[in-house]
Amino acid sequence: MSRLEAWESRTRTTLTVLALVFLVAYAAPILYPGLTDPWRRWSEVVQDAIWVIFLIDYVTRLAIAERRLAFVRHNLIDLAAVALPALRPLRLLAALAMLQQQAGERLRGHVATYVAIATGTVITISALAVLDAERSDPGANITSWQDSFWWAAVTVTTVGYGDHFPVTGEGRLFAVGLMLCGIALLGVVTASLASWLLEKISDIEEGSRTATNTDIEALTVEVRALRDEISALRSGRP
């Protein structure tokens, strides 16, 4: 195990929990615009503190990575989350990806569960981020949690009714990310289903080959016995 893998293994659970705490702190002032000042300040403090931890984690992993350029290419979500304050909620998606990598084969056997969790997470994060970006714009048509959640749901499924849409640059950026996530989730479902079908077909073929080999061996034994009997009859032996 490399130093990077050892570090990620030790910090994975902690960072996932921090990502969830960050989501709560991020969502509170968005869902409750009238949140009193002390609570709002605490929410910002928690977000900033967790962001610093994410930044330290990213810099540490980059420093100990054997191939740093490859590390950056394979962790673009992490880079965006620490480089752009507006994209900090994406860190929860990175945590979700780490959980998927950790679970590996177990998640492939529960595709429906994984896709449901991933889709719910993506919709929630996108709805919160777009509502935060759009609510204060004079020309916005996404001004409530209900509007943003509906927009996120129809966008991630690539339906796109068009009754609600982002008008700010930040909101549209999240919209592009959400559309890409919807396509990626569809790809996960398709790939996992194809893998499961191939595995089942392989099991059936293996069982069929095993049964065929057993039958061939039995027939071989019978043929040998018949040959022995024929040879005995020809030689006049009883």
DRENZA-233491 format. One record per residue (C-alpha): residue in one letter; x, z, y. Coordinates in steps of 0.2 Angstrom, whole numbers, padded with zeros to 4 digits. Last residue first. Layout:
<sites>
+----+-------+-------+-------+
: aa :    px :    pz :    py :
+----+-------+-------+-------+
:  a :     X :     Z :     Y :
...
+----+-------+-------+-------+
</sites>
This chain:
<sites>
+----+-------+-------+-------+
: aa :    px :    pz :    py :
+----+-------+-------+-------+
:  p : -0082 : -0098 : -0328 :
:  r : -0067 : -0110 : -0327 :
:  g : -0070 : -0128 : -0332 :
:  s : -0057 : -0134 : -0319 :
:  r : -0071 : -0144 : -0310 :
:  l : -0083 : -0129 : -0309 :
:  a : -0069 : -0117 : -0302 :
:  s : -0064 : -0130 : -0289 :
:  i : -0083 : -0131 : -0284 :
:  e : -0084 : -0112 : -0283 :
:  d : -0068 : -0111 : -0273 :
:  r : -0074 : -0124 : -0261 :
:  l : -0091 : -0116 : -0259 :
:  a : -0083 : -0099 : -0254 :
:  r : -0072 : -0108 : -0242 :
:  v : -0087 : -0116 : -0234 :
:  e : -0096 : -0100 : -0233 :
:  v : -0081 : -0092 : -0224 :
:  t : -0080 : -0106 : -0212 :
:  l : -0099 : -0105 : -0209 :
:  a : -0097 : -0087 : -0204 :
:  e : -0082 : -0090 : -0193 :
:  i : -0092 : -0104 : -0184 :
:  d : -0107 : -0093 : -0182 :
:  t : -0096 : -0080 : -0174 :
:  n : -0088 : -0093 : -0162 :
:  t : -0105 : -0099 : -0157 :
:  a : -0111 : -0081 : -0153 :
:  t : -0096 : -0078 : -0142 :
:  r : -0097 : -0095 : -0134 :
:  s : -0115 : -0091 : -0130 :
:  g : -0111 : -0074 : -0123 :
:  e : -0098 : -0081 : -0112 :
:  e : -0110 : -0094 : -0106 :
:  i : -0123 : -0081 : -0102 :
:  d : -0110 : -0071 : -0093 :
:  s : -0103 : -0086 : -0083 :
:  i : -0121 : -0090 : -0078 :
:  k : -0124 : -0072 : -0072 :
:  e : -0107 : -0073 : -0062 :
:  l : -0112 : -0089 : -0055 :
:  l : -0129 : -0083 : -0049 :
:  w : -0121 : -0067 : -0041 :
:  s : -0108 : -0078 : -0032 :
:  a : -0121 : -0090 : -0025 :
:  l : -0132 : -0075 : -0020 :
:  s : -0117 : -0067 : -0011 :
:  a : -0112 : -0083 : -0002 :
:  t : -0130 : -0087 :  0004 :
:  v : -0133 : -0069 :  0010 :
:  v : -0116 : -0068 :  0018 :
:  g : -0119 : -0085 :  0026 :
:  l : -0136 : -0079 :  0033 :
:  l : -0127 : -0064 :  0041 :
:  a : -0114 : -0076 :  0049 :
:  i : -0127 : -0087 :  0056 :
:  g : -0136 : -0072 :  0064 :
:  c : -0120 : -0064 :  0070 :
:  l : -0116 : -0081 :  0079 :
:  m : -0133 : -0080 :  0087 :
:  l : -0130 : -0062 :  0092 :
:  g : -0113 : -0066 :  0100 :
:  v : -0120 : -0080 :  0110 :
:  a : -0134 : -0069 :  0116 :
:  f : -0121 : -0055 :  0121 :
:  l : -0112 : -0068 :  0132 :
:  r : -0129 : -0073 :  0139 :
:  g : -0132 : -0055 :  0144 :
:  e : -0115 : -0054 :  0153 :
:  g : -0118 : -0070 :  0162 :
:  t : -0135 : -0064 :  0168 :
:  v : -0152 : -0073 :  0164 :
:  p : -0156 : -0067 :  0147 :
:  f : -0171 : -0074 :  0137 :
:  h : -0189 : -0068 :  0134 :
:  d : -0203 : -0080 :  0130 :
:  g : -0191 : -0092 :  0122 :
:  y : -0197 : -0091 :  0104 :
:  g : -0180 : -0091 :  0097 :
:  v : -0181 : -0092 :  0078 :
:  t : -0163 : -0090 :  0075 :
:  t : -0166 : -0074 :  0065 :
:  v : -0153 : -0065 :  0076 :
:  t : -0163 : -0073 :  0091 :
:  v : -0180 : -0067 :  0086 :
:  a : -0175 : -0049 :  0083 :
:  a : -0164 : -0048 :  0099 :
:  w : -0178 : -0054 :  0110 :
:  w : -0191 : -0042 :  0102 :
:  f : -0178 : -0028 :  0104 :
:  s : -0175 : -0033 :  0122 :
:  d : -0193 : -0034 :  0127 :
:  q : -0198 : -0018 :  0118 :
:  w : -0183 : -0009 :  0127 :
:  s : -0189 : -0014 :  0144 :
:  t : -0184 : -0026 :  0157 :
:  i : -0180 : -0043 :  0149 :
:  n : -0188 : -0055 :  0161 :
:  a : -0174 : -0054 :  0173 :
:  g : -0174 : -0063 :  0190 :
:  p : -0171 : -0047 :  0201 :
:  d : -0156 : -0041 :  0189 :
:  s : -0156 : -0023 :  0186 :
:  r : -0163 : -0023 :  0168 :
:  e : -0153 : -0038 :  0162 :
:  a : -0136 : -0030 :  0158 :
:  d : -0142 : -0014 :  0151 :
:  l : -0156 : -0022 :  0142 :
:  v : -0144 : -0035 :  0135 :
:  a : -0132 : -0021 :  0128 :
:  l : -0146 : -0011 :  0120 :
:  a : -0155 : -0026 :  0112 :
:  s : -0138 : -0032 :  0105 :
:  i : -0133 : -0015 :  0098 :
:  t : -0150 : -0013 :  0090 :
:  i : -0151 : -0031 :  0083 :
:  v : -0133 : -0030 :  0076 :
:  t : -0136 : -0013 :  0068 :
:  g : -0153 : -0018 :  0060 :
:  t : -0145 : -0034 :  0054 :
:  a : -0130 : -0025 :  0046 :
:  i : -0141 : -0012 :  0038 :
:  a : -0154 : -0025 :  0031 :
:  v : -0139 : -0036 :  0025 :
:  y : -0131 : -0022 :  0016 :
:  t : -0147 : -0016 :  0007 :
:  a : -0152 : -0034 :  0002 :
:  v : -0134 : -0038 : -0004 :
:  h : -0134 : -0023 : -0016 :
:  g : -0123 : -0029 : -0030 :
:  r : -0111 : -0037 : -0017 :
:  l : -0110 : -0020 : -0009 :
:  r : -0102 : -0012 : -0024 :
:  e : -0090 : -0026 : -0025 :
:  g : -0082 : -0022 : -0009 :
:  a : -0087 : -0005 : -0003 :
:  q : -0071 : -0003 :  0008 :
:  q : -0073 : -0021 :  0015 :
:  q : -0091 : -0018 :  0020 :
:  l : -0087 : -0001 :  0027 :
:  m : -0073 : -0009 :  0038 :
:  a : -0086 : -0023 :  0044 :
:  l : -0098 : -0009 :  0049 :
:  a : -0084 : -0001 :  0059 :
:  a : -0080 : -0017 :  0067 :
:  l : -0099 : -0019 :  0071 :
:  l : -0099 : -0002 :  0079 :
:  r : -0084 : -0007 :  0090 :
:  l : -0095 : -0021 :  0097 :
:  p : -0103 : -0007 :  0108 :
:  r : -0087 : -0008 :  0118 :
:  l : -0091 : -0025 :  0125 :
:  a : -0094 : -0021 :  0143 :
:  p : -0078 : -0011 :  0144 :
:  l : -0068 : -0027 :  0139 :
:  a : -0051 : -0024 :  0131 :
:  v : -0055 : -0011 :  0119 :
:  a : -0070 : -0019 :  0111 :
:  a : -0064 : -0036 :  0113 :
:  l : -0048 : -0032 :  0103 :
:  d : -0058 : -0023 :  0089 :
:  i : -0069 : -0038 :  0088 :
:  l : -0054 : -0050 :  0087 :
:  n : -0047 : -0041 :  0072 :
:  h : -0041 : -0055 :  0061 :
:  r : -0032 : -0065 :  0074 :
:  v : -0024 : -0049 :  0081 :
:  f : -0017 : -0044 :  0064 :
:  a : -0011 : -0062 :  0061 :
:  l : -0001 : -0061 :  0077 :
:  r :  0006 : -0044 :  0072 :
:  r :  0012 : -0048 :  0055 :
:  e :  0019 : -0032 :  0048 :
:  a :  0006 : -0021 :  0057 :
:  i :  0013 : -0004 :  0062 :
:  a :  0012 : -0008 :  0081 :
:  l : -0004 : -0017 :  0080 :
:  r : -0012 : -0003 :  0070 :
:  t : -0006 :  0010 :  0083 :
:  v : -0012 :  0000 :  0098 :
:  y : -0029 : -0002 :  0090 :
:  d : -0031 :  0017 :  0085 :
:  i : -0025 :  0022 :  0103 :
:  l : -0038 :  0010 :  0110 :
:  f : -0052 :  0017 :  0099 :
:  i : -0047 :  0034 :  0104 :
:  v : -0048 :  0030 :  0122 :
:  w : -0065 :  0022 :  0119 :
:  i : -0071 :  0038 :  0111 :
:  a : -0066 :  0048 :  0127 :
:  d : -0074 :  0035 :  0139 :
:  q : -0090 :  0035 :  0129 :
:  v : -0091 :  0054 :  0128 :
:  v : -0087 :  0056 :  0147 :
:  e : -0101 :  0043 :  0151 :
:  s : -0114 :  0052 :  0141 :
:  w : -0108 :  0068 :  0148 :
:  r : -0111 :  0061 :  0166 :
:  r : -0128 :  0055 :  0161 :
:  w : -0133 :  0072 :  0154 :
:  p : -0127 :  0081 :  0170 :
:  d : -0136 :  0068 :  0181 :
:  t : -0153 :  0069 :  0173 :
:  l : -0159 :  0054 :  0162 :
:  g : -0172 :  0044 :  0171 :
:  p : -0166 :  0028 :  0164 :
:  y : -0170 :  0035 :  0146 :
:  l : -0167 :  0020 :  0134 :
:  i : -0152 :  0015 :  0143 :
:  p : -0145 :  0032 :  0147 :
:  a : -0146 :  0037 :  0129 :
:  a : -0140 :  0021 :  0121 :
:  y : -0122 :  0023 :  0125 :
:  a : -0120 :  0041 :  0120 :
:  v : -0129 :  0037 :  0104 :
:  l : -0119 :  0022 :  0100 :
:  f : -0103 :  0031 :  0104 :
:  v : -0108 :  0044 :  0091 :
:  l : -0110 :  0031 :  0078 :
:  a : -0093 :  0023 :  0083 :
:  l : -0085 :  0040 :  0081 :
:  v : -0092 :  0042 :  0064 :
:  t : -0085 :  0025 :  0059 :
:  l : -0069 :  0030 :  0067 :
:  t : -0068 :  0046 :  0057 :
:  t : -0072 :  0037 :  0040 :
:  r : -0059 :  0023 :  0043 :
:  t : -0045 :  0034 :  0049 :
:  r : -0035 :  0038 :  0033 :
:  s : -0038 :  0021 :  0024 :
:  e : -0034 :  0012 :  0040 :
:  w : -0017 :  0021 :  0041 :
:  a : -0013 :  0018 :  0023 :
:  e : -0018 : -0001 :  0025 :
:  l : -0007 : -0002 :  0040 :
:  r :  0008 :  0007 :  0032 :
:  s :  0007 : -0005 :  0017 :
:  m :  0000 :  0000 :  0000 :
+----+-------+-------+-------+
</sites>
